[in-house]
């Protein structure tokens, strides 16, 4: 569980950095969703 959450957060961070290079408009929706997933994973890991 812990490694899976870390994987999601790491993947999300990479995509948030890489995505604007190809889609600057779609990044608002895509990045926002990844931040949400990363936040949920972070809180699940803390519990």
Legacy VTK file of the C-alpha trace (Angstrom):
# vtk DataFile Version 3.0
C-alpha trace
ASCII
DATASET POLYDATA
POINTS 47 float
0.000 0.000 0.000
2.750 2.407 0.976
4.839 1.775 -2.143
1.718 1.978 -4.358
0.819 5.412 -2.930
4.389 6.595 -3.422
4.249 5.383 -7.039
1.030 7.349 -7.684
2.486 10.522 -6.169
5.745 10.166 -8.113
3.960 9.446 -11.397
1.601 12.358 -10.803
4.488 14.738 -10.136
6.292 13.661 -13.308
3.136 14.051 -15.416
2.316 17.462 -13.906
5.806 18.638 -14.918
5.812 16.973 -18.350
2.181 17.509 -19.443
2.209 21.342 -19.955
4.867 20.905 -22.639
2.269 19.213 -24.881
-1.108 20.472 -23.610
-1.125 23.805 -21.802
-4.954 24.061 -21.720
-5.715 20.451 -20.797
-3.134 20.647 -18.012
-5.638 22.510 -15.816
-7.978 19.511 -15.734
-5.348 16.756 -15.934
-2.959 18.306 -13.391
-5.821 19.108 -11.035
-6.960 15.491 -11.113
-3.440 14.209 -10.447
-3.015 16.601 -7.523
-6.295 15.265 -6.107
-5.153 11.651 -6.516
-1.794 12.476 -4.942
-3.474 14.188 -1.986
-5.810 11.225 -1.400
-2.882 8.798 -1.618
-0.916 10.917 0.863
-3.728 10.883 3.432
-4.330 7.147 2.930
-0.639 6.546 3.589
-0.741 8.588 6.821
-3.645 6.618 8.315
LINES 1 48
47 0 1 2 3 4 5 6 7 8 9 10 11 12 13 14 15 16 17 18 19 20 21 22 23 24 25 26 27 28 29 30 31 32 33 34 35 36 37 38 39 40 41 42 43 44 45 46
